[in-house]
Amino acid sequence: MRIVVVEDNISVAKGLRYHLQDAGHAVDLLHDGAEAAAFLTHDDADIVVLDINLPQTDGLTILRQMRARGDLRPVLLLTAQSETRHKVQGLDAGADDYLSKPFEMEEFVARIRALSRRTAAPSKPMLSIGGVTFDQTSRMIASFDGPLDIPRREVALFERLLLAGGRIVSKQLLLDSLYGTGADVDEPVVEVYVSRLRKRLHPHGVQITVKRGLGYMMQATP
């Protein structure tokens, strides 16, 4: 699952990203309200974690803008203000849940799990390529003999390539799927994950090819 975290406290933001990535999610991390407002108009994340007190544009304004344009993705609001009226204000603006600081990371991750269950199930939860199937709900890759033991980051890579439908996906987009937009990771890391995933899928009739200077594409073996 892809999650956008908008939080201006750098240490808090990094902690949230660490726990979400540890749970197998890709994370886009933003610290500025105006930047986040622009980003959320064209991203493809599943859940938004939004701090209320942000520089440039506050979280409630961003949330109202999202709902005004028909963006119904689940939003978890974060704030240091714990009074009931502040919670009501956030929920009235369109938030799905509300978490007051300070909070335990275990509770934060549990709230994310709850929001993920509210998201609509994919129209086609089961996809297939070559000799493997992919369950978009459980994010499980399986062959005819049963589930394949594939690490979470490689599953995220597989999912992005599969959903491209045989089209080329750039290294940067794959890197965003693995670590989130703006992560301090170099593109060559993608080559390592692609190489590992390619070896796991080859026996099952799936190939990943590189188009130099453009990116990668995944297809069933001819």
Secondary structure, DSSP 8 states (H G I E B T S, - for coil): -EEEEE-S-HHHHHHHHHHHHHTT-EEEEE--HHHHHHHTTT---SEEEEESS-SSS-HHHHHHHHHHTT----EEEEES--SHHHHHHHHHTT-SEEEESS--HHHHHHHHHHHHHHS---SS-EEEETTEEEETTTTEEEETTEE----HHHHHHHHHHHHTTT--B-HHHHHHHHH-TT-S--THHHHHHHHHHHHHHGGGTEEEEEETTTEEEEEE--
